[in-house]
Amino acid sequence: MYPRNMKIYMGLVGLTSMVLLWQSRMFILHLDMTALIFAGAALVSSLVAVEMMRGQGAVSLVLPVLLTVGVVLGPAAGAWMGTLPTMNQR
């Protein structure tokens, strides 16, 4: 399916991102209502998909919400919020 070098690269990127998420886990203790509102918006927007023209696929609307979370609450919150919408399957 994927070449061997691509699998190694994808594994290293995934492992690095998991390590960085683990290192920034303490931000959860400092959440406020804004973070909960953004989490709800991220979950709802991940459920909505916009169909492309001529049926060539769909685009999720969660990216603008995640970028806003990264700017407003910081990169650690953006990374953690980014893991939430990826948990649902279509």
Buried (B, 14 or more C-beta within 10 A) or exposed (E): EEEEEEEEEEEEEEEEEEEEBEEBEEBEEEBEEEBEEBBEBBBEBBEEBEEEEEEEEEEBBBBEBBEBBBEEBEEBBBBBBBEBBEEEEE
